[in-house]
Amino acid sequence: MTADWTKNIPEAAQAYLVGRRLDEVECIIADLPGIARGKAVPASKFAKQDYFHLPDSIFYQTITGGWGEAAGEDGFIERDMVLKPDMSTTSAAPWTGDWTLQVIHDAFDRKGQPIEYAPRNVLKRVVALYEKAGLQPVVAPEMEFFLVARNIDPAKQIAPMMGRSGRPAAARQAYSMTAVDEFGPVIDDIYDFAEAQGFEIDGITQEGGAGQLEINLRHGDPVKLADEVFYFKRLIREAALRHDCFATFMAKPIAEEPGSAMHIHHSVLDIETGQNIFSGPQGGETDAFFHFIAGLQNHLPSAIAVLAPYVNSYRRYVRDHAAPINLEWARDNRTTGIRVPLSGPEARRVENRLAGMDCNPYLGIAASLACGLLGLQEEERPDKQFKGDAYEGDEDIPREMGAALDLFDEADALKEMLGPEFARVFSIVKRAEYEEFLSVISPWEREHLLLNV
């Protein structure tokens, strides 16, 4: 690293430091849940280092802090990984008390090979498979989340936050500007933080849930967009904390409200021509367009464990409650799991509506793209376009974590595309989480079974 390394970082990060003295650099990497792990170092030390070490065990840890037995033949020796900075990801951390930058790092082993189960590497692997086929994937994620009242008691139900009017946030006010205004101070900080970090928000809307918002991001490179979602989750949480509320990305935080999704829009460009392969010379839908949809229909069931990675995730898939229950596809129909939005030929895209906002953005986007690429390779046709309300159709996605993991473990083609070592580690860690959940006796069981069975 050179002493003047800040001259080669993104413009937004440079602008953030104008007239200021950089104090600290956060060296971070996303673990399997998408939590930022790493080290905070003085800026002077960061300028002298080209890499740092973290143990590979960060990828074996469950969401509760336990461990999956995923260390492999050598056992749990916590081997050091080599983490190298991707300076193009340098971004401000504008909520900190001093002047701080964040830099996302990539994980390698001591031989310089990418750590296969590092989520960012999983996505890079899938993008590289597209590039090998002469294709460039483009994605646009939508992020849904709730702003809720502070909740420090797990036994207490989650409640909507108090709006500026002094009333709790109301549900069933989708797209209401008045509802958005209720959260004005939080949204102002989200905008300010995003601007400081150089992120372009395509829009913020009120969703159907009480205190539920959606942020749309501009389409672009999958790895860059996954980086932004990773960063956004943190900045949104920090903005909420400034106003005495929590931001949650749980798939289903409030039982009677809709869940939160990370809808993923996909298009694919021919690298040589730059043309969208979903549209033909006359603007019509191509065979590739239908093959991609067929890939989602055929392989998404096996990827649900990645798109819905927690037991809570499956509470979102409720009939008539703003989340898909099957893999039907249709044009301009939000009841289907796979939707083709209205667009011109150049912007023709396919939207995957199954991913929950609780998924790791690198893994969710990687799994979705992998299913589409398998479809392009297999060249099959999708089912007939669904007409009408897809909630009237049959359910055809797994409804609980165990069944989803069983499908994932059997999906050899998908696991090969995502990386066999990633698939092994992911399955072990997620089964450890699921087994821990099954060991907990819930209030429902105590209320209804204690004296009645």
C-alpha positions as CSV (number, residue, x, y, z in Angstrom):
1,M,0.0,0.0,0.0
2,T,1.3,3.4,-0.9
3,A,1.3,6.4,1.5
4,D,-1.1,8.3,-0.8
5,W,-3.5,5.4,-1.3
6,T,-6.5,7.7,-0.8
7,K,-5.9,9.3,-4.2
8,N,-6.9,6.1,-5.9
9,I,-10.2,5.4,-4.1
10,P,-13.7,6.2,-5.4
11,E,-14.6,9.9,-5.8
12,A,-17.3,9.8,-3.0
13,A,-14.7,8.5,-0.5
14,Q,-12.2,11.2,-1.6
15,A,-14.9,13.9,-1.2
16,Y,-15.8,12.7,2.2
17,L,-12.2,13.3,3.4
18,V,-11.8,16.8,1.9
19,G,-10.6,19.0,4.7
20,R,-10.6,16.1,7.2
21,R,-8.0,13.8,8.7
22,L,-8.7,10.1,8.2
23,D,-8.6,8.4,11.6
24,E,-9.5,4.8,11.0
25,V,-10.1,2.2,8.4
26,E,-12.6,-0.7,8.9
27,C,-11.3,-3.8,7.0
28,I,-14.5,-5.9,6.5
29,I,-15.8,-9.0,4.9
30,A,-19.3,-10.6,4.8
31,D,-19.8,-13.9,6.6
32,L,-22.5,-16.4,5.6
33,P,-25.3,-14.4,7.2
34,G,-24.0,-11.2,5.7
35,I,-22.6,-9.7,8.9
36,A,-19.6,-7.5,8.5
37,R,-16.6,-9.2,10.1
38,G,-13.1,-7.8,10.3
39,K,-10.8,-5.4,12.0
40,A,-10.7,-1.6,12.6
41,V,-7.1,-0.3,12.2
42,P,-5.6,3.2,12.4
43,A,-5.3,4.9,9.0
44,S,-1.5,5.0,9.4
45,K,-1.3,1.2,9.9
46,F,-3.7,0.5,7.0
47,A,-1.4,2.5,4.7
48,K,1.4,0.1,5.5
49,Q,-0.5,-3.2,5.1
50,D,-1.4,-5.1,1.9
51,Y,-3.5,-7.7,3.7
52,F,-4.5,-8.9,7.1
53,H,-5.5,-12.2,8.6
54,L,-8.8,-13.6,10.0
55,P,-9.5,-17.3,10.9
56,D,-11.6,-19.3,8.4
57,S,-13.9,-20.2,11.3
58,I,-15.8,-17.0,10.8
59,F,-17.6,-18.9,8.0
60,Y,-18.5,-21.8,10.3
61,Q,-20.3,-19.7,12.8
62,T,-24.1,-19.8,13.1
63,I,-26.4,-16.8,13.5
64,T,-26.6,-17.6,17.2
65,G,-22.8,-17.6,17.7
66,G,-22.6,-21.4,17.7
67,W,-20.5,-23.5,15.3
68,G,-21.2,-25.8,12.5
69,E,-18.8,-28.8,12.2
70,A,-17.6,-27.6,8.8
71,A,-13.8,-27.4,9.3
72,G,-13.0,-30.5,7.2
73,E,-10.5,-33.2,7.6
74,D,-7.9,-31.2,9.4
75,G,-10.3,-30.3,12.2
76,F,-11.2,-27.0,13.9
77,I,-7.7,-25.4,13.8
78,E,-8.9,-22.0,12.8
79,R,-6.5,-21.6,9.9
80,D,-5.7,-18.0,8.9
81,M,-7.1,-16.6,5.7
82,V,-5.3,-13.8,3.8
83,L,-7.7,-10.9,3.3
84,K,-6.8,-8.4,0.6
85,P,-8.6,-5.1,0.1
86,D,-10.7,-4.3,-3.0
87,M,-9.9,-0.6,-3.0
88,S,-12.8,0.1,-5.4
89,T,-15.2,-0.6,-2.5
90,T,-13.7,2.1,-0.3
91,S,-16.6,3.9,1.3
92,A,-17.3,6.4,4.1
93,A,-18.7,5.3,7.5
94,P,-20.5,8.6,8.1
95,W,-22.3,7.5,11.3
96,T,-19.0,7.1,13.3
97,G,-17.7,9.6,15.8
98,D,-14.4,10.1,13.9
99,W,-13.5,10.1,10.2
100,T,-13.6,6.5,9.1
101,L,-13.5,4.6,5.8
102,Q,-14.7,1.0,5.1
103,V,-13.0,-1.3,2.7
104,I,-14.4,-4.7,1.6
105,H,-11.8,-7.4,1.4
106,D,-11.6,-10.7,-0.5
107,A,-10.5,-13.9,1.2
108,F,-7.7,-16.1,-0.1
109,D,-5.8,-19.1,1.2
110,R,-2.0,-19.1,1.8
111,K,-1.5,-20.2,-1.8
112,G,-3.4,-17.3,-3.2
113,Q,-6.5,-19.2,-4.1
114,P,-9.9,-17.7,-3.3
115,I,-11.7,-19.2,-0.3
116,E,-14.6,-21.0,-1.9
117,Y,-17.1,-20.5,0.9
118,A,-16.5,-16.7,1.2
119,P,-19.9,-15.2,-0.1
120,R,-18.3,-12.6,-2.3
121,N,-16.1,-15.2,-3.9
122,V,-19.2,-17.4,-4.5
123,L,-20.8,-14.5,-6.5
124,K,-17.6,-13.8,-8.4
125,R,-17.5,-17.5,-9.3
126,V,-21.0,-17.4,-10.9
127,V,-20.2,-14.1,-12.7
128,A,-17.0,-15.7,-14.1
129,L,-19.1,-18.6,-15.5
130,Y,-21.3,-16.1,-17.3
131,E,-18.2,-14.4,-18.7
132,K,-16.8,-17.7,-19.8
133,A,-19.9,-18.1,-21.9
134,G,-19.5,-14.6,-23.4
135,L,-22.3,-13.1,-21.2
136,Q,-22.5,-10.3,-18.8
137,P,-25.2,-10.5,-16.1
138,V,-26.9,-7.3,-14.9
139,V,-29.0,-7.1,-11.7
140,A,-31.1,-4.6,-9.8
141,P,-32.1,-5.5,-6.3
142,E,-35.0,-4.1,-4.3
143,M,-34.7,-3.9,-0.6
144,E,-37.7,-4.1,1.8
145,F,-37.3,-3.6,5.5
146,F,-39.2,-2.5,8.6
147,L,-38.6,0.4,10.9
148,V,-39.8,-0.9,14.3
149,A,-40.0,0.3,17.9
150,R,-36.9,-0.5,20.0
151,N,-37.1,-4.1,21.1
152,I,-34.6,-5.5,23.6
153,D,-36.9,-8.3,25.0
154,P,-37.0,-11.4,22.7
155,A,-40.2,-12.5,24.4
156,K,-42.0,-9.2,23.4
157,Q,-43.6,-9.0,20.0
158,I,-42.1,-6.6,17.5
159,A,-44.2,-3.4,17.1
160,P,-44.1,-0.7,14.4
161,M,-42.1,2.4,15.2
162,M,-43.7,5.7,16.4
163,G,-44.0,8.2,13.5
164,R,-43.4,11.9,13.8
165,S,-47.2,12.4,14.3
166,G,-46.9,10.5,17.6
167,R,-48.9,7.6,16.3
168,P,-47.5,4.1,15.4
169,A,-46.8,3.5,11.8
170,A,-49.9,2.3,10.0
171,A,-50.3,-0.7,7.7
172,R,-52.1,-1.0,4.4
173,Q,-50.8,2.4,3.2
174,A,-48.7,1.2,0.2
175,Y,-47.1,4.0,-1.8
176,S,-48.5,6.7,0.5
177,M,-46.3,9.8,0.6
178,T,-47.9,10.8,3.9
179,A,-46.7,7.4,5.3
180,V,-43.2,8.0,4.0
181,D,-43.2,11.5,5.6
182,E,-43.9,9.8,9.0
183,F,-40.3,8.4,8.8
184,G,-38.8,11.6,7.4
185,P,-35.9,12.1,9.8
186,V,-34.8,8.5,9.4
187,I,-35.1,8.7,5.6
188,D,-33.2,11.9,5.6
189,D,-30.3,10.2,7.3
190,I,-30.5,7.3,4.9
191,Y,-30.2,9.7,2.0
192,D,-27.3,11.6,3.7
193,F,-25.4,8.4,4.5
194,A,-26.0,7.0,1.0
195,E,-24.7,10.2,-0.6
196,A,-21.6,10.2,1.6
197,Q,-21.0,6.6,0.5
198,G,-21.6,7.3,-3.2
199,F,-24.7,5.2,-3.6
200,E,-27.4,6.1,-6.0
201,I,-30.9,5.3,-4.7
202,D,-33.5,4.9,-7.5
203,G,-36.4,5.6,-5.1
204,I,-37.9,5.0,-1.6
205,T,-41.6,3.9,-1.2
206,Q,-43.9,2.9,1.6
207,E,-44.8,-0.8,1.3
208,G,-47.9,-2.5,2.6
209,G,-46.6,-3.3,6.1
210,A,-46.7,-1.0,9.1
211,G,-43.4,0.9,9.0
212,Q,-42.3,-1.1,5.9
213,L,-40.2,0.7,3.3
214,E,-38.6,-0.3,0.0
215,I,-35.4,1.1,-1.5
216,N,-34.7,0.4,-5.2
217,L,-31.1,0.5,-6.5
218,R,-30.0,1.2,-10.1
219,H,-29.2,-1.8,-12.2
220,G,-25.6,-2.8,-12.7
221,D,-22.8,-5.3,-12.0
222,P,-23.8,-8.1,-9.6
223,V,-20.8,-7.9,-7.4
224,K,-21.0,-4.1,-7.1
225,L,-24.7,-4.2,-6.3
226,A,-24.3,-6.9,-3.7
227,D,-21.6,-4.7,-2.1
228,E,-24.1,-1.9,-2.0
229,V,-26.8,-4.0,-0.4
230,F,-24.2,-5.3,2.2
231,Y,-23.3,-1.6,2.9
232,F,-26.9,-0.5,2.9
233,K,-28.1,-2.9,5.5
234,R,-25.5,-1.4,7.9
235,L,-26.2,2.3,7.0
236,I,-30.0,1.8,7.4
237,R,-29.6,0.2,10.8
238,E,-27.3,3.1,11.9
239,A,-29.8,5.7,10.6
240,A,-32.6,4.1,12.5
241,L,-30.6,4.0,15.8
242,R,-30.2,7.7,15.6
243,H,-33.9,8.1,15.9
244,D,-34.6,5.6,18.7
245,C,-35.9,2.8,16.5
246,F,-34.6,-0.4,14.9
247,A,-34.4,-1.3,11.2
248,T,-35.0,-5.0,10.7
249,F,-34.4,-7.1,7.6
250,M,-36.1,-10.2,9.0
251,A,-38.3,-11.8,6.4
252,K,-41.3,-11.8,8.6
253,P,-40.9,-9.7,11.7
254,I,-44.6,-9.0,12.5
255,A,-47.0,-11.9,12.2
256,E,-50.0,-10.0,10.7
257,E,-47.9,-7.9,8.3
258,P,-46.4,-8.7,4.9
259,G,-42.8,-10.0,4.8
260,S,-39.8,-8.3,3.5
261,A,-38.2,-9.4,0.2
262,M,-35.1,-8.7,-1.8
263,H,-36.6,-8.9,-5.3
264,I,-33.8,-9.5,-7.9
265,H,-34.2,-8.2,-11.4
266,H,-32.0,-9.9,-14.0
267,S,-31.0,-9.2,-17.6
268,V,-28.0,-10.6,-19.5
269,L,-25.9,-8.9,-22.1
270,D,-23.8,-10.4,-24.9
271,I,-20.3,-9.2,-24.1
272,E,-19.3,-8.9,-27.8
273,T,-22.3,-6.9,-28.9
274,G,-23.6,-5.3,-25.7
275,Q,-27.1,-6.4,-26.6
276,N,-29.7,-7.7,-24.1
277,I,-30.0,-11.4,-25.1
278,F,-33.6,-11.5,-23.9
279,S,-34.6,-9.3,-26.9
280,G,-34.2,-10.1,-30.6
281,P,-33.4,-7.7,-33.5
282,Q,-37.0,-6.7,-33.9
283,G,-37.5,-6.3,-30.1
284,G,-39.3,-9.7,-29.5
285,E,-38.6,-12.2,-26.7
286,T,-35.8,-14.6,-27.6
287,D,-35.3,-18.3,-26.8
288,A,-32.7,-17.2,-24.2
289,F,-35.4,-15.3,-22.4
290,F,-37.6,-18.3,-22.0
291,H,-34.6,-20.6,-21.2
292,F,-33.6,-18.3,-18.4
293,I,-37.2,-18.4,-16.9
294,A,-37.2,-22.2,-17.2
295,G,-33.9,-22.3,-15.3
296,L,-35.5,-20.3,-12.5
297,Q,-38.5,-22.6,-12.5
298,N,-36.5,-25.8,-12.5
299,H,-33.7,-24.9,-10.1
300,L,-35.0,-22.2,-7.6
301,P,-36.7,-24.9,-5.4
302,S,-33.1,-26.2,-4.7
303,A,-31.9,-22.7,-4.1
304,I,-34.6,-21.7,-1.6
305,A,-32.3,-22.6,1.3
306,V,-30.0,-19.8,0.2
307,L,-32.7,-17.3,-0.7
308,A,-34.6,-18.1,2.6
309,P,-31.8,-19.0,5.0
310,Y,-33.6,-19.0,8.4
311,V,-36.7,-20.6,9.9
312,N,-38.4,-17.2,10.0
313,S,-37.9,-16.9,6.2
314,Y,-40.6,-19.5,5.5
315,R,-43.2,-17.5,7.4
316,R,-43.1,-15.0,4.5
317,Y,-44.5,-17.4,1.9
318,V,-48.2,-16.9,2.8
319,R,-51.0,-17.1,0.3
320,D,-52.5,-13.6,-0.5
321,H,-49.9,-11.8,1.6
322,A,-47.6,-10.1,-0.9
323,A,-45.1,-13.0,-1.2
324,P,-45.1,-15.8,-3.8
325,I,-46.2,-19.4,-3.0
326,N,-45.1,-21.0,-6.3
327,L,-42.9,-20.6,-9.3
328,E,-45.4,-19.6,-11.9
329,W,-44.3,-16.8,-14.3
330,A,-46.2,-14.0,-15.9
331,R,-45.8,-10.6,-17.4
332,D,-46.6,-7.7,-15.1
333,N,-48.2,-9.9,-12.4
334,R,-47.0,-9.5,-8.8
335,T,-48.7,-12.7,-7.6
336,T,-46.2,-14.9,-9.4
337,G,-42.8,-16.0,-8.1
338,I,-41.2,-15.0,-11.4
339,R,-42.4,-11.8,-13.0
340,V,-41.6,-10.0,-16.2
341,P,-42.0,-6.3,-15.6
342,L,-43.2,-3.8,-18.1
343,S,-40.3,-2.5,-20.2
344,G,-38.9,-1.8,-23.6
345,P,-36.8,-4.4,-25.4
346,E,-33.5,-3.0,-24.3
347,A,-34.5,-3.2,-20.6
348,R,-36.3,-6.6,-20.8
349,R,-35.6,-8.4,-17.6
350,V,-36.8,-11.2,-15.3
351,E,-37.7,-10.6,-11.7
352,N,-37.2,-13.3,-9.0
353,R,-39.6,-12.5,-6.2
354,L,-38.7,-15.4,-3.9
355,A,-35.5,-14.1,-2.1
356,G,-36.1,-12.7,1.4
357,M,-34.4,-9.6,2.6
358,D,-32.7,-11.7,5.3
359,C,-30.6,-13.5,2.8
360,N,-26.9,-12.7,2.3
361,P,-27.0,-10.4,-0.8
362,Y,-23.9,-12.1,-2.4
363,L,-25.3,-15.5,-2.0
364,G,-28.9,-14.6,-2.9
365,I,-27.8,-12.9,-6.1
366,A,-25.3,-15.7,-6.9
367,A,-28.0,-18.5,-6.4
368,S,-30.5,-16.6,-8.6
369,L,-28.0,-16.0,-11.4
370,A,-26.9,-19.6,-11.2
371,C,-30.4,-20.9,-11.7
372,G,-30.8,-18.7,-14.7
373,L,-27.4,-19.8,-16.2
374,L,-28.4,-23.4,-15.8
375,G,-31.5,-22.6,-17.8
376,L,-29.5,-21.0,-20.5
377,Q,-27.3,-24.1,-20.7
378,E,-30.1,-26.6,-20.6
379,E,-32.2,-24.8,-23.1
380,E,-35.6,-25.9,-21.8
381,R,-38.9,-24.1,-22.1
382,P,-40.8,-22.8,-19.1
383,D,-44.3,-23.7,-18.1
384,K,-47.1,-21.8,-19.9
385,Q,-47.4,-18.2,-18.7
386,F,-49.8,-18.1,-15.8
387,K,-53.0,-16.1,-16.3
388,G,-54.8,-14.6,-13.3
389,D,-54.1,-14.7,-9.6
390,A,-51.2,-17.1,-8.9
391,Y,-52.3,-17.4,-5.2
392,E,-55.1,-19.6,-6.6
393,G,-52.5,-22.1,-7.9
394,D,-50.7,-24.9,-6.1
395,E,-47.8,-24.3,-3.7
396,D,-44.6,-25.7,-5.1
397,I,-41.8,-24.3,-2.9
398,P,-40.5,-25.8,0.3
399,R,-42.3,-24.4,3.4
400,E,-39.7,-25.2,6.1
401,M,-35.9,-25.1,6.4
402,G,-35.3,-28.8,6.7
403,A,-37.1,-29.6,3.4
404,A,-35.3,-26.7,1.7
405,L,-31.9,-28.0,2.8
406,D,-32.7,-31.5,1.6
407,L,-33.4,-30.1,-1.9
408,F,-30.2,-28.1,-1.8
409,D,-28.1,-31.1,-0.8
410,E,-29.5,-33.1,-3.8
411,A,-28.9,-30.3,-6.4
412,D,-25.6,-31.4,-7.9
413,A,-25.6,-29.0,-10.8
414,L,-26.5,-26.0,-8.6
415,K,-23.8,-26.9,-6.0
416,E,-21.2,-27.2,-8.7
417,M,-22.0,-23.8,-10.0
418,L,-21.9,-22.2,-6.6
419,G,-18.9,-24.2,-5.5
420,P,-18.9,-27.7,-3.9
421,E,-16.9,-26.5,-0.9
422,F,-19.3,-23.6,-0.3
423,A,-22.3,-26.0,-0.6
424,R,-20.7,-28.3,2.0
425,V,-20.0,-25.6,4.5
426,F,-23.4,-23.8,4.0
427,S,-25.4,-26.9,4.5
428,I,-23.6,-27.9,7.7
429,V,-23.9,-24.4,9.2
430,K,-27.6,-24.1,8.3
431,R,-28.4,-27.6,9.6
432,A,-26.7,-26.7,12.9
433,E,-28.9,-23.5,13.1
434,Y,-32.0,-25.5,12.3
435,E,-31.3,-28.2,14.9
436,E,-30.7,-25.5,17.5
437,F,-34.1,-23.9,16.6
438,L,-35.9,-27.3,17.0
439,S,-34.5,-27.6,20.5
440,V,-36.4,-24.5,21.6
441,I,-39.8,-24.9,23.2
442,S,-42.0,-22.0,21.9
443,P,-44.6,-20.0,23.8
444,W,-47.3,-21.4,21.5
445,E,-46.4,-24.9,22.6
446,R,-46.5,-24.0,26.3
447,E,-49.9,-22.2,25.8
448,H,-51.7,-24.8,23.9
449,L,-50.1,-28.1,24.8
450,L,-49.1,-27.8,28.4
451,L,-52.5,-28.8,29.9
452,N,-54.4,-29.9,26.8
453,V,-52.6,-33.0,25.4
